[in-house]
Amino acid sequence: MNNGIWLNDKQFVTFDELQKNITNEVATRDTSFQWFTSMFGYLPNPDPILRETGNNIAVYRELYTDPKVSAVIEQRCAGVRSRSWEINRGSSKSRESKIITDLFNDFDIEAQINEIMESRPFGFSALEVIWQQIGNMILPVNIVGKPQEWFVFDIYNTLRFKTKENPIWGEPLPERKFILSRNRGTYVNPYGEPLLSKCFWPVTFKRGGWKFWVTFAEKYGMPWVIGKQPRGQSSEPLLSILMNMIQDACAVIPDDASVDIKEAASKGSSSDIYKTLKDSCNEEISLAYLSQTLTTEVGSKGSYAASKTHGDMLHALSLSDSKEVERVYNTLIKWIYELNFTSNTRSKFIMYEEEDVDKSLAERDGILVKDCGIKLTKKYWQTNYGFEDDDIEEVIPPPSPPSPFTGQPIPGQVIKPEPGVIPDPAAATFAEAEITDPINEFVDQAANSIPSKALQYQIEKTLKPVFDLINNSSDFSEVESKLAELYPDLGTKQLEDTLTKLIFLSEVWGRLTCNEE
């Protein structure tokens, strides 16, 4: 019995050995030569700014006071909050989906999105789920983001809470209690990539530039007051007088002294150095947090094409952030089902933009209804567009015109509205597809409504001379001339009408013959 495989036609390996080799993780921190990382029992944050400055992640909170940093953070959060959301039932049970929907309607979604989005500036966000027993179910009533400096990751990349009893290594967290959101978290760096790390030095340099810029403005932005007095006298009294003069704009000086007011020399080029530094720092902050600059640093540069490209980049970031919010909420929904339901299928939290539904989904459904003749159900409109029962009214198609033979409406034939009457556009959604050839339907009605024997006798009597004429003619011109001889009293117009009637009768004759067969 073969219990293994040959490797390279030389080495035979049993299935047990093969399973052990491929299912066990080999490259781990425990087996790596960097064994010193396990001496601490936790992984230090590898962020270079924190490592070089000796600070913890709380230092990034001070950057919120910078207007530019606050603006770019709010811009990304607003991009996510502006999206609509819904609970997509899918194939889950309606009762379970309604419980989830009602639960999320009670959440402060915008505040929770802000908490989730903290993973962007700080690298990760630890979101604690507050559970309560409601009836016979355990349901979440809130999601609260906790400070990042309260947590560390162990050598297995597991989040731990630093308590008073264990402030260095931290303690493990209970199951289904914390949801972790990270910005580009990896095995090497479970703390994620804090975007504020890239903004730290630009903000620091900009603050220093502001300080020197204000000092420069105080020094060179005001006129200089120059006092003159005879040699040999102390300058202290006059200097004191001039300093007071700067404060209250009045002074008393000796009659043998003079005072001149000199405007400062032009220092525009020197002043622009500080402005350029500030603008450069702002651009670096925008680039680090938004991956572009034109949506916040417009100025006098850039083109429409470039700004549109940057706007598309901002839209892509908003979409990526929305996917992370969806992941967090769907993790919560998964836990709700595990604690309360036994279904194999679950509802899903989705976020979307309004134009996504209006343009893509609606255009596709319009093609299906109008061009393909597909009738979409009421359930479909409610599932994909969020309509309620009272929002949809099925429109009854207009009555069909009566048949001239039976007086009954012709199936599929729709009466056109009177001129000036606008038809209901919703009728196109639920009405049956319009028959493209109503003449055939009319002929069928005519053939079925007249007794076949009587009609057959009349048709044979009328068409027999014509059939004989056609059988005895060699071409169409001969048929045309003989037909004029057959009906000598008919003019051109009358002859055309006769041909039209003959064609109609031929059509009816064919239908009758077909029915008899």
ABEGO torsion letter per residue (X at the ends): XBABBBBGGABBBBAAAAAAAAABBABBAAABABAAAAAAGBBBBABAAAAAAGBBAAAAAAAAABAAAAAAAAAAAAAAAABBBBBBAEABBAAAAAAAAAAAAABBAAAAAAAAAAAAAAGBBBBBBBBBBBEABBBBABBBBBBAAABBBBAAGBBBBBBAABAAAEBBBBBGABBBBBBGBBAABAAEBBAAAAAAAAAAAAAAAAAAAAAAAAAAABBBBBBBBBBGBBAAAAAAAAAAAAAAGBBBBBAABBBBBBBBBBAAAAAAAAAAAAAAAAAAAAAAAAGBAAAABAEABEBAAAAAAAAAAAAAAAAAAAAAAAAAAAAAAAAAAAAABABABBBBBBBBBAAAAAAAAAAAAAAAAAAAGBBBBAAAAAAAAGBBAAABBBBBBBBBBBBAAAGBBBBGBBBBBBBGBBBBAAAAAABBBBBABAAAAAAAAAAAABBAAAAAAAAAAAAAAAAAAAAABABAAAAAAAAAAABAABBAAAAAAAAAAAAAAAAAAAAAAAAAX
